Amino acid sequence: MKMGELAGSGTDAQAVAAHIIRVEHAVTLDGLFRERVRRTPDLLAYKHYDDTHGNWRDYTWHHMERMVARWQAALRAEGLQPGDRVAVMLRNCPEWAAYDIAALGLGLIVVPVYTQDRAENVAYILSHAECRVLLFETEEQWRGLAAVRDDLRGLRRIVTLRSFPSGGESRLVSLSQWLPDEADVPPTYGESRGDELATIVYTSGTTGRPKGVMLSHHNILTNAHACLEGVLQADQSYMFMSFLPLSHTFERTCGYYLPMMCGAPVAYARSVQQLGEDLRALRPHVLVSVPRIYERIWSTVRDKLQDGPWVRRALFHLAVDVGYARFQHLQGRAPWRPSLLLWPLLRRLVSAKILERLGGELRVALSGGAALSPEVSRIFIGLGLPVIQGYGLTESSPVVCANRLEDNVPASVGQSIPGIEIRVADSGALLVRGPNVMLGYWKNPEATRAVVDEDGWLNTGDLVHIDSGEHVYITGRLKDILVLSNGEKISPTDLEAAVLGDPLFEQVMLVGEGRPYLTLVAVLNAERWEAVSRAAGMEQKELGARDVERMVLKRVGSRLKNFPGYLQVRRLVLTCEPWTVENGLLTPTLKLKRESVLMQFNAEIDRLYAGM
């Protein structure tokens, strides 16, 4: 089936467009929901796993309308006023959507919070946004919040999805206590306008306190519509798999509002650990994710290949090579060659079996939030799964650029989507202007003026070049540029991605600001390191010794051999302890907190440069 076709109907793009709710018909995000209910009340909206009964439960749009009415009645009973902020800290589920739409329908402003974020950070967000209501999920989350209870004084009501003892906290109620059994569908809130503030989304905070990005209804609606118009012509025959947190703007726009706009159902995965099982059970058509998930899938496949016979590995790599050559030919970038005749056989023997583990029905996989390794992209595309890499940021609602199925250049992040202007600043940074650009940062006009100029151009801070086909290539980030003591300027992104192509390395970060040469801080895969050290006749206890460093440096050097000599790594700091959200070295969106890593390994790094 081609992208954009209705299953079994053979309709064209115009028929597909007829199912899409246009921005002017929705006006607001809650208006989008009401229009979807009006058009297709009996169609499937969501699938969610019911832990109590051990099965998948279906929710129609009419079912969701009744649910939203109950949530709206509960919020109205709190005496909230339009413009008040309410926070949600749930895993992806129908309740997240019901709370969101109910709040927006009352003119409230929704503040999403990551479920795995540190309690201190959550408290800062709730306080800074002056939230009045918090909806969360588990007793474990409450234990963390209770430790910072003094910073939660602004909350009027704290609602938990699951019942547990309140510990004397009068504001804490369970959902079963708070939510009425029934409620009438209320009239719409006032004269809602699309340019009103809909949500405050706090950025990851890689270099300090997170900033609250203010996004209007119109910001998000126009971005979702542009993605449907220019990138993913989906319709009611598609099913989306949702597992990237809804607190991530990429998932919220492209995995929640976009499917609502085109009438496609969404299935909520139980967890990343159970993703493979859920994919096989539900057989979705679209994945929306960050590169880390695709890297994990590839790592699992790679490990199975390593444990299998050499013939299987050889056949796999042949399938990828032929499949990618076929992709390049279909894209018009390479001539036909006789080896392409092998593709039907290789697809049956190799590709189909691997893609069956992902459900077997995927039509497209969207990747954003960070750079996807060219190696990983090539693997999936070679196997026949169209991987579409895009680019955006929270401040742009979030999508700015994306590849297209018919014009997919995997090394790039594609072309700008409809309605968005881009250009390159004198500094080399990408500038963006369009209806998707944020209203500003919450309570921070100085920070707003620093990134959005008087003409509405948003400075992304990402260094780019744009080719003759208007494809955008991210080459680095202004704030991440390393300047060696000899004046050489280095963007670490490509080098780090190259090193991560070796499965020995789980996470890496280049160091060298103001130094004469580059050092690499690396988290090793413990199992692979054990195998490597055994093969070399070395013991794990010797980790960190100079001879071990030389051995690992050799592997790093082999990954960087195509880079200029001044970009070679001279010394290493090695560990097997992963960098996580919990230990403060990753943001909730799994971005590296470079300053925090530098502080963590400051003493080791200083010793490496001592006496230079």
Secondary structure, 3 states (H helix, E strand, C coil): CCCCCCCCCCCCHHHHHHCCCCHHHHCCHHHHHHHHHHHCCCCEEEEEEECCCCEEEEEEHHHHHHHHHHHHHHHHCCCCCCCCEEEEECCCCHHHHHHHHHHHHCCCEEEECCCCCCHHHHHHHHHHCCEEEEEECCHHHHHHHHCCHHHHCCCCEEEECCCCCCCCCCCEEEHHHHCCCCCCCCCCCCCCCCCCEEEEEECCCCCCCCCEEEEEHHHHHHHHHHHHHHCCCCCCCCCEEECCCCCCHHHHHHHHHHHHHHCCCEEECCCCCCHHHHHHHHCCCEEEECHHHHHHHHHHHHHHHHHCCHHHHHHHHHHHHHHHHHHHHHCCCCCCCHHHHHHHHHHHHHHHHHHHCCCCCCCEEEECCCCCCHHHHHHHHHCCCCEEEEEECHHHCCEEEECECCECCCCCCCEECCCCEEEECCCCEEEEECCCCCCEECCCHHHHHHHECCCCCEEEEEEEEECCCCCEEEEEEHHHCEECCCCCEECHHHHHHHHCCCCCEEEEEEECCCCCCEEEEEEECHHHHHHHHHHCCCCHHHCCCHHHHHHHHHHHHHHCCCCCHHHCEEEEEEECCCCCCCCCCECCCCCECHHHHHHHCHHHHHHHHCCC
